[in-house]
Amino acid sequence: MKNILLFGAGKSATSLIDYLLANAPRQKWHITVADHDLMLIKSKTGKSYYATPAAIDIKDQAARQQLIQETDLVISLLPPHLHITVAKDCLQFHKNLLTASYIDPEVRKLEKDIEKAGLLFMYEMGLDPGIDHMSAMKLIHSIEKKGGQIFSFKSYCGGLISPESLDNPWQYKISWNARNIVMAGASGAIYREKGKTREVAYEQLFDHNKTIQVPGLGKLAYYPNRDSLGYMESYRLENIATFMRATLRFPDFCEGWNALIKLGLTGENGKIQTDNLTCFDWATRHIEGADKQTGHEEVMAKFLSVSSKSKVIRQLKYLGLLNGDLINLGEKTDAEVLQHLVEDKLKMEASDKDMIVMMHEIEFERRNMATRMHSYMITQGEDNVRTAMAKTVGLPLGILAKLLLQEKITLTGLRIPVMPEVYNPVLKELEEFDIRFEESFE
């Protein structure tokens, strides 16, 4: 019997738990799911004979280490800042670790020790990062094998809401961790375009967004992701002229979010007392000299240089920023207040369906002929629990766990999934779950 330990039973864990439990009888696995919320674990594992719920506080070192010592493989879907705690334990007790989160500077410091211990710590094994790396590398390797010279690489991905569930002016609902949505883009972005390194500050990121055409969906807006340049080496494309990774949204979302940034409502600096503070007074705190006696719409519209009947004003109204409701959350940062409002107003209803859209655009030259290739994937969720987000984040982790426990993969070190022995079998099995790419050339 092989034991798998999963930390985190949140939104992204549903499909992973389903997959592990479906495979458990045949593979002879037992799965322990650890989270601070026992009812949440039980809602995901049901009465399965192959699952044990473990309600623990991740900061409880003795409880955490005992679970890690007793397992054969650890998967972490904890908030990113907590992975390092688990990673250090996995190193100490000699366990392989899989996670969907980015490699961070803290785990980089353990890189030599991981390699020396002969362990595999596979990071970025979810959707984005994850499926994006695997599908991109498959294309890149295939183009290079045929003698193609790549000169431009652009990759886009977005967790969106299916068109039939779009019923608010934001054209957006939350299908994953709300904090990540509020903090998205906060560090700005850096990428390469036509040989030049371009840097975009957070304040400009959602302004005047460019769009791409997605078959069957029409125009989607995009904004560049964090540090694209760091992946040029991972993809072995250090010398190409254009390299960008970007996030997709429906265009209206970017306009509305840009307004929230201008109003100064996304910041993490300093806490404010929100007891007896109205949403409107909070939202207009940074508007100097505003005549609060005039209509709320007018105050906002004047500051944002839009019409009081504009879509942006409708969006702010929808979030409750123009009303006199009291926040009453005690001391909070602006980002925490905004997260609270967003979770309340933009939550998915039971019948809502989400959608993942991913697209790669690669330009290359072969036998003196320039070619542009598009490869895209659209995956739909079933409802607000079995979401496309949970499916695309969780399944790659589950499939890799199976390959590791079957000893079909013998890699070691701190890695991301850019190698054929990982991407070939994982992408192949993902097709069984309707996660597949269509390609076109021009």
Buried (B, 14 or more C-beta within 10 A) or exposed (E): EBBBBBBBBBBBBBBBBBBBBEBBEEBEBBBBBBBBEEEBBBEBBEEBEBBBBBBBEBEEEEBBBBBBEEBBBBBBBBBBEBBBBBBBBBBEBEBBBBBBBBBBEEBEEBEEEBBEBEBBBBBBBBBBBBBBBBBBBBBBBEBBEEEBEBBBBBBBBBBBBBEEBBEBBBBBBBBBBBBEBBBBBBEBBBBBBEEEEEEBEBEBBBBEBEEBEBEEBEEBBBBBBBBBBEBBEBBBBEEBBBBBBBBBBBBBBBBBBBBBBBBBBBBEEEEBEBEEBBBBBBBBBBBEEBEEEEEBBEBBBBBBEBEBEBBBBBBBBBBBBBEEEBBEBEEBBBBBBBBBBBBEBBEBEEEBBBBBBBBBBBBBBBEEEEBEBBBBBBBBBEEBBBBBBBBBBBBBBBBBBBBBBEEEBEBBBBBBBBBEEBBBBBBEBBEEBEBBBEEEEE
